[in-house]
Amino acid sequence: MRERSGVPHDRAVMPLRFGFADTLSGQLHFRACGAGPDIVLLPWAPASSRMYDALLPHLARAGFRAIAFDLAGTGRSHRKCRNWTVQQYANDVLEACGSLHTVPYTVIGGRFGASVAVEMLLASPAQVTGAVLDGVLGLAPEELRKITPLTAGLSPKFGSDGASSFPFDVTVRMLKDWDPGFELTQETLPVVYDFMRDYLELGYDTIAAGAEADAKGTKPAYDVLARLGEVSQRVLVMTSDTDNLAAAYNRALERARNSRGHKFAGNHPVLTPARAAEYAQVVVSFARR
């Protein structure tokens, strides 16, 4: 794997750097840390790349340049992604990586980001040499029906009681969906506000459209497991004790031709900054192979 040298203090201080990478559709916002072989990170939509702030320095200290993107339509990235397919999101990230002159790299994606990572593997096998899929959206229809939509019983529209607490309520539900052990307390309010900021940056039209789709039970037609079966590169599939997508874990391992798995105790460490080193160790071990 080719190395890229950085400024002398890159691996000692590990500053986060922020910027925008050009694509044919606009610009993707990113944060990066370190110097060396590249690891590209895609967040759990609608979260932004901010969710990886605690992880990036650990990857940098291990000798990598870690680059976390806000996917199109999220965070501070461009909004020209209406009705996009998963493949279009993937091509957008590939173009952004090209503008940053990435060397062959490993991509990490969670949930929708995992689907984007699969399409990156298929679209550019020479550039994307492996992927870490942290939660695969491969549940069967009957399993999906057991998961209550985040916006169920809620509406972002102006009601008889005026403006509602819709964004706050949905954010709390999202955090509990990702981590069933999450509790709303005075101490966890900053976490809620951070993720609520990401959610609000989607904009009203996108949020309202998502709530309407939830109400109608509209589900995307994309089949990540079928696409994963076409991947030839190395794949690490991850899950945890509390992952509500755990039923798809073994299916993903079976579909990918060159796969291995890892199950974390408790919740996903990426959701707990204090466990960032544990998460990084698993990722680094895979990326170095």
Number of C-alpha atoms within 10 A of each C-alpha: 11 9 13 15 11 12 8 9 11 20 22 11 13 18 16 16 11 13 11 19 18 18 18 9 13 16 23 26 22 25 21 25 26 31 24 22 22 28 27 22 27 28 24 20 19 23 22 27 25 19 21 22 17 18 23 28 27 23 27 29 17 17 20 25 28 27 27 27 29 28 30 25 21 25 25 20 20 19 17 12 16 9 7 10 13 20 18 16 20 24 18 24 26 22 18 23 23 15 13 13 10 20 18 19 23 26 28 24 24 22 19 20 27 26 26 27 32 30 24 27 27 18 16 14 15 12 17 24 18 29 28 26 28 27 28 25 25 23 19 10 9 8 13 15 11 8 10 11 19 19 23 12 8 16 18 19 13 9 9 7 6 8 10 15 11 13 20 17 15 21 24 21 18 20 19 15 18 19 20 15 12 16 13 13 9 7 9 11 12 11 16 19 15 15 22 20 18 22 23 17 19 19 13 13 10 15 18 16 12 15 21 16 15 16 15 9 11 10 10 9 7 14 12 21 21 13 16 22 16 15 22 16 18 21 27 22 23 25 25 20 13 17 22 19 19 19 17 21 24 14 14 27 20 15 17 22 16 15 19 16 15 13 16 16 11 14 19 22 18 20 18 14 15 12 14 21 18 15 20 21 14 15 19 18 10 17 21 12 8
